[in-house]
Amino acid sequence: MSAKIKDFISKLHLGVLAVAFTTLSIQLFPISRHASSWNRFLRKTSETLIQVNTVKKMNEDSKDVLTVMICNGDVFETKFKTNN
């Protein structure tokens, strides 16, 4: 192969990589915004739940489960189990 063809192929690879990276970034932007919003909602819900006396008695895993259930729209009455 001549030097011009090798140079063209390397520039072509670089161009394809740039287009692929840009396309992937554009597609991931809405997902990252949604994840950021979800994490902010989880944090605020968790901070609010800590103020409830029954929740204060729960272990961390149970608090996390309750927080996720609330954020997912849990509409049934949950019976709490406490570790006494």
N, C-alpha and C positions, 0 to 999 in steps of 0.2 A: 504494500500500500504506500501511496505517496504521502508526504507530510501534510499536504492540503486536506486529503481525505481523513487522515487521523485527527487533524485539528477540527474539521467539521463534525466528525463523530463525537469528539469530546465535548464540543460546544452543544451539540444536539442532546447529549446525555445530561449536561448541566441544565439546559432549558427544560427538558422533560422533568427533571427533579424539582426545579423551581415551580413549575406548573402544578405538579403533584403535591408539593408541600403547601402551596397557596390554597389549593382546592381542599385539602384536608383541614387546614386551619379555618377556612370559612365554614366548613361543615361542623367543626367541633365548637365553634363560638356559641351557638344557641345552647348546646349541651352544658358547657361550662357556666353559662349564665343561670341556667336552671339549677344546676348543682349548687351554685353559690347561694341562690335564693332559698333552696331547700335547707342548706346548712344553717343559714341565718334563722330560718323559721324553727328548726330543731333547737338551736341554742336558746332562742327567746322562750320557747315552750318549756324547755328544761328549767330555765331560770324561774319561770312562773310556778312550775310544779314544786320546786324546792320549798316554797312558802307554805305548802299544805302539810299539816301535821302528820297525816297518815303516810304521805310520801316520804317524809323525813325518816320514817322507820324502815323504809324499804332499802334493799341493797342496790348497788349501782346498776347491775344488769336489769333488775326489775324496773328501775327508773327509766333506763334507756328504752326498754320495751314499751312502757307506758307512753313515753314521749313519742315514739314512732307510731304507735297506735293512734294517738290523738292527731298527729300530723297527717296520717293517712285517712282521717275522717271517721274514726271509730265512733259509732253512734249508740252502741248498747252500753248498759250500765255494767261497769267492771267491778268485781268484788276483789278487794285488796287482801293480800296475804302479807302479814307482817312477821318479821323475825323477832319474837319476844324472848 
